Amino acid sequence: MNKHDQIEMILNESTWKVVYKLSLPSIIGLLMVGLNSFVDAVFIGKLLGEEALIGASIALPLTQIQFGIGVMVGSGVASILSIAIGASDLKTQQKIWGTMIWLIFILSVITMLMTINFSSTLLSFIGASGRNLEEGKRYYDCYSLGTFIIVFAIAGNMLIRGEGKLKESMIFSSISFLINIALNPIFIKTFNMGIAGSAIATIVANLFLGATTIYYYSTNKSSIISDIRSLKCDFRVMRDIVKTGFSAFAMSVVSVFQGMVLYFYIDKYGSSRDLLVYGVTNRVATFSSMPAIGLMRAMQPAIGINFGAKKFERLKSLFIKFSITGMLILGGVALIVLFLKEDVFALTTRNFELRQDEITNYMILVMPLLTITMFYMGTGFFQAIRLGNTATVIVLLRQIFLFMPILIWFSHYYGVTGVFTALSFTEILISFICLILVYMKLHDILKRIDPFDQ
């Protein structure tokens, strides 16, 4: 399908057909991204032991800094591109590539210098100490050296999705995932790099993913009307990228703070076993959420292009159908994850048998999978129509302003189980808040109220 056929499909074909054609490659692509983290945990746990796995799990929230910058830039440029395509705004399309490169370069240099210099402090604040701190620092320092590569790979792949090219994005992500699988045991064991080898494997896999973006935009397949060699920067477009994508950055970076607080409270009320249970379960829950995130990424270009073309009734229909699809898929995933709890821990740990209280905590952490689709669809919807401020407010409610008081209260009365319950309760509550806010905004749009009016 060429670029014009893809846009025509998004604007005019049956909405259920659009959901199907965009969702399948997007979900598969996001599953590949989610599996990267899980595969790293499997290799680290099996080849290096539980201490290394706990260290990598504690460092995992810090990797959200790099991921957050990549997603912020990627969400911003994808949204701007989608609306520009729908509105036939060729002038804006010409400015996207060079502006994106400059923004990534500036943010990556600042981030790399800060994270390498303060990694020990950040890990210690989370609760790492002794061998856990050593392993976590070794992993994250190495990961931080590849900041530009990781950020560019994430943002570039999201830009491809922004023009509705989900199949191409999926293929590139899948190959990158296979490279990560192949290189993890080689770098960890064969080259005797230990936990740093896993971080290097991730960087090399992202190097390939970034190279595919450069290849894609050097061909005539892209909707961006631009010379791939053009590195001109437009500061107005740069500002719009940051404003539109900031909620995605906030979600990732605030999750670093949230992760630090969670590890602190788990360490305060629980034990190293509870840290391990949370580390493994968090990876499983994050991976299990990938179908919803994949659907959100598939929905965004469809919403953005139709929004730019002022097809508001079609926009509403697409949102509803993407949301229904996500709820059904994640409901099934939640049942599978609950049923396979022992197998999950057998895969990632050595001789670790879950106690009854740990099984309860595992189930509590998995429960939000039943509702979390609405959170992702809600924030994705507001990003797609360039209402980044609304999405940012939702994220801050989820990860700070609702979460913190609930965590303090629940943990005080119910200990470590209260910590896990607070996290799950907040996720479920924010999902319903998202549903209400999207309903209100759709009502405004259909009444022809200015949708950019905050």
Secondary structure, 3 states (H helix, E strand, C coil): CCHHHHHHHHHHCCHHHHHHHHHHHHHHHHHHHHHHHHHHHHHHHHHHCHHHHHHHHHHHHHHHHHHHHHHHHHHHHHHHHHHHHHCCCHHHHHHHHHHHHHHHHHHHHHHHHHHHHHHHHHHHHHCCCHHHHHHHHHHHHHHHHCHHHHHHHHHHHHHHHHCCCHHHHHHHHHHHHHHHHHHHHHHHHHCCCCHHHHHHHHHHHHHHHHHHHHHHHCCCCCCCCCCCCCCCCCHHHHHHHHHHHHHHHHHHHHHHHHHHHHHHHHHHHCCHHHHHHHHHHHHHHHHHCHHHHHHHHHHHHHHHHHHHCCCHHHHHHHHHHHHHHHHHHHHHHHHHHHHCHHHHHHHHCCCCCCCHHHHHHHHHHHHHHHCHHHHHHHHHHHHHCCCHHHHHHHHHHHHHHCHHHHHHHHHHHHHHHHHHHHHHHHHHHHHHHHHHHHHHHHHHHHCCCCCCCC
